[in-house]
Amino acid sequence: MTPTVASIQRHPLKSHGREALASVTLTPGQGLPWDRHWAVAHEAAKITEGAWAACQNFSRGSKAPKLMAINAHLDEATGILTLRHPELPEIAFRPDDPEDAARFLEWVRPISPQDRAQPARIYSVPDRGMTDTDYPSVSLISLASNRALGEHMGLDLSPLRWRANFWIEGAKPFEERGWIGRRMRLGTAVLDIVEPKARCLATTANPATGARDADTLTALRALHGDQDFGVYARVIEGGTVAAGDAAELLP
């Protein structure tokens, strides 16, 4: 039986919330539309203006675990991003509007550790998401692998811990480790699977609460000798992907 796309997820403001999509249209050489379109640069960031910047320049779940409990919704027509967190009132704002961005910075400070560099501004560049890769990428995880890791740990792990774009159902546990260098068709799009995704402390935080409650990294090292979970891919043929579509490895 061919594996399928169980869920499509995007993260409009890097490390600050996720939302599920029914479908998405992919373009060659680009990431998921609006995924990591914005990021929150902290006060110690060293950024070349107008260019992609590495994750260490931004507020993120590995340093601020409570960020992992944010849910998001982006209204593409209006540019309004709505964020929800269990400890904060809902906020709706336009990330590109300076006054709105200032409101957001005040909103997020209570869940930003005081002993870390503080959020300073919202950063973006045209046509380039702030992915963790220095090339435009999308990410995939296997739900069978997530279940197998949870069984190893004796926990029910939410797939949201991994902040992936595509959740694949129907593959064998950890089969995706052998996908590197292969091509995969999702819906009518084709991806080139490039490399594994090394994991950080963000995955130890519960996406419902933002509390660190699962030692995912030690568990991964015990099983595989590394901290890899999921894969990065490039879009090489554009097309539409919908939840329920086939995820087929190509010869």
C-alpha positions in Angstrom: 0.0 0.0 0.0 1.4 3.4 -1.0 2.0 5.8 1.9 -0.1 9.0 2.0 0.1 12.6 3.2 -1.7 12.6 6.5 -1.3 16.3 7.3 0.2 19.4 5.8 1.6 22.0 8.3 3.0 25.5 7.9 4.6 27.8 10.4 4.1 31.4 9.1 6.2 33.0 11.9 9.2 30.7 12.5 9.0 28.9 15.9 5.9 30.8 16.8 3.0 28.6 15.9 1.7 26.1 13.3 -1.4 25.6 11.3 -2.8 22.7 9.3 -3.7 23.1 5.6 -6.0 21.1 3.5 -3.8 21.5 0.4 -0.9 23.5 -0.9 0.7 24.3 -4.2 4.4 23.8 -4.5 6.8 25.6 -6.8 10.2 24.3 -8.0 13.1 25.7 -6.0 10.8 27.2 -3.3 9.7 26.1 0.1 6.1 25.7 1.3 4.3 29.0 0.6 4.3 31.3 3.7 6.2 28.7 5.8 8.7 30.5 8.0 7.9 33.6 6.0 8.8 35.7 9.0 11.1 35.1 11.9 11.7 36.9 15.2 15.3 38.2 15.3 16.6 38.5 18.9 18.8 41.3 20.2 22.0 39.4 19.6 21.3 38.6 16.0 23.9 39.1 13.3 22.0 39.3 10.1 22.9 40.5 6.6 19.9 42.6 5.7 17.9 41.2 2.8 19.4 37.7 3.0 18.5 34.4 4.6 19.9 34.0 8.1 20.6 30.9 10.2 18.4 29.8 13.1 20.7 31.0 15.8 19.7 34.6 15.0 16.1 34.0 15.9 13.9 33.3 18.9 13.1 29.6 18.8 11.8 26.6 20.7 15.2 25.2 21.6 15.9 28.2 23.8 12.3 29.3 24.6 10.3 26.1 25.0 7.0 27.8 25.8 7.0 29.0 22.1 6.2 25.4 21.2 2.6 25.8 22.5 1.6 28.5 20.0 -1.0 27.8 17.4 -1.3 30.1 14.4 -3.6 31.1 11.6 -2.6 33.3 8.7 -5.2 35.1 6.6 -3.3 35.4 3.3 -5.8 37.9 1.9 -5.4 40.4 4.7 -1.9 39.5 6.0 -3.2 39.1 9.5 -1.6 36.5 11.6 -3.5 35.2 14.6 -1.6 33.5 17.4 -2.9 31.5 20.4 -1.1 30.3 23.5 -2.5 28.7 26.6 -0.9 31.3 28.9 -1.7 34.4 26.8 -4.6 36.3 25.3 -5.1 35.7 21.6 -3.3 38.3 19.3 -4.1 39.2 15.7 -1.6 41.4 13.9 0.2 42.2 10.6 3.8 41.2 11.0 4.9 43.7 8.3 3.3 46.6 10.1 5.7 48.2 12.6 3.1 49.1 15.2 1.6 45.6 15.0 5.1 44.1 15.2 5.7 46.1 18.4 2.5 44.8 19.9 3.6 41.2 19.1 6.9 41.7 20.8 5.2 42.8 24.0 2.8 39.9 23.7 5.6 37.3 23.4 7.9 38.6 26.1 6.2 36.8 29.0 7.0 33.4 27.4 10.5 34.4 26.4 13.2 33.3 29.0 14.7 36.4 30.7 18.2 34.9 30.7 18.2 34.6 26.9 18.6 37.3 24.2 15.2 39.0 23.9 13.0 39.2 20.8 13.8 42.4 19.0 12.1 42.6 15.6 10.3 40.6 13.0 12.5 39.8 10.0 11.7 38.6 6.5 13.1 38.7 2.9 11.1 38.4 -0.3 10.4 34.9 -1.7 12.5 33.1 0.9 11.4 31.4 4.1 13.7 31.3 7.1 14.1 27.5 6.9 16.8 25.9 9.0 18.5 25.0 5.7 20.5 27.4 3.7 18.4 26.4 0.6 14.6 26.6 0.3 13.4 23.3 1.7 10.3 21.4 2.9 10.4 18.8 5.6 8.8 15.4 6.0 8.3 13.1 9.0 6.9 9.5 9.2 4.1 9.0 11.7 5.1 5.4 12.0 8.5 6.6 13.2 6.9 9.0 15.6 4.8 6.2 17.1 7.8 3.8 17.3 9.9 6.5 19.1 7.0 7.1 21.5 6.7 3.4 22.2 10.4 3.2 22.9 10.0 6.1 25.4 6.7 4.8 26.8 5.0 8.1 25.8 2.4 9.3 23.4 4.4 11.8 21.3 2.6 14.5 19.4 3.9 14.8 15.8 3.7 18.6 16.3 7.0 18.3 18.2 8.8 17.9 14.9 7.4 21.0 13.2 7.4 19.2 9.8 5.6 20.4 6.7 4.3 16.9 5.6 3.3 14.1 7.8 3.6 10.7 6.0 1.4 7.8 7.0 1.9 4.2 5.9 5.8 3.9 5.7 7.7 1.5 7.9 9.2 2.9 11.1 12.3 4.9 10.3 12.1 3.9 6.7 12.7 7.6 5.8 16.3 7.2 6.8 16.8 5.4 3.6 15.1 8.0 1.5 18.1 10.3 1.2 19.1 10.7 -2.4 15.7 9.5 -3.6 12.8 11.3 -5.2 9.2 11.3 -3.9 6.0 12.3 -5.6 3.5 14.0 -3.2 0.3 14.6 -5.1 1.4 16.1 -8.4 4.6 17.6 -7.0 8.0 15.9 -7.0 10.6 16.3 -4.2 14.3 15.5 -4.1 15.1 14.1 -0.6 18.3 15.8 0.4 19.4 15.2 3.9 18.2 14.1 7.4 17.0 16.7 9.9 19.1 16.8 13.0 17.0 17.6 16.1 17.4 20.1 18.9 15.9 20.7 22.4 12.7 22.2 20.9 11.4 18.6 20.4 11.6 18.0 24.1 8.8 20.5 24.8 5.1 19.5 24.8 3.3 21.3 22.0 0.2 21.6 24.2 1.9 23.2 27.2 5.4 24.3 26.2 6.9 22.4 29.1 9.9 20.2 28.5 8.6 16.7 29.3 10.2 14.2 26.9 13.9 13.4 26.3 13.5 12.9 22.6 17.2 13.5 21.9 18.5 10.8 24.3 15.9 8.4 22.9 17.0 9.0 19.3 20.7 8.6 20.2 19.8 5.3 22.0 18.0 4.0 18.9 20.2 5.3 16.1 23.3 6.9 17.5 22.3 10.4 16.3 19.6 13.0 16.7 18.1 12.8 13.3 14.3 12.6 12.8 12.7 13.3 9.5 14.2 14.6 6.3 14.6 17.8 4.3 13.7 18.0 0.6 13.8 20.3 -2.4 10.8 20.9 -4.6 12.0 19.9 -8.1 8.6 19.7 -9.9 5.7 21.9 -8.9 2.2 20.7 -8.2 -0.6 20.5 -5.7 -0.5 18.4 -2.6 -3.6 17.6 -0.5 -4.1 15.7 2.7 -4.8 12.1 1.6 -2.7 12.2 -1.5 -0.2 9.5 -2.2 3.5 9.8 -1.1 5.3 7.6 -3.6 9.0 7.0 -3.8 10.1 7.1 -7.4 12.6 4.7 -9.1 
